[in-house]
Amino acid sequence: MSGGDKIDKVYVAAGGTARWMSNTTALGGKTLYLDRWRSGWFGLPGTGGGSLVLWVPIASKGGHLEIEAKLNVS
């Protein structure tokens, strides 16, 4: 992790779905790092995976953010 505080960690099984909710008061003005990690042979770190970096703006009147990602099974 490169700076900042970890907010949460959600495990998603291959082909599965997950839902995580928070609010703009907690996340506003912060940078979120959403990481996809896949193990390689024998559970060792591999090259499969990727990251999404997202900055959440401060919304004085509230707001809504929804992200849907489809990850290819490989």
PESUL-V90343 format. One line per field, one symbol per residue. psi: psi as a letter, one per 40 degrees, with the letter a starting at -180 (. if undefined). A space follows every 50 residues. Layout:
psi = ???
This chain:
psi = hgiihhdihhhhiheaiihhiaidddeheihhhhhhhhiahfeihaehai ihhhhhihhdfaahhhhhhhhhh.
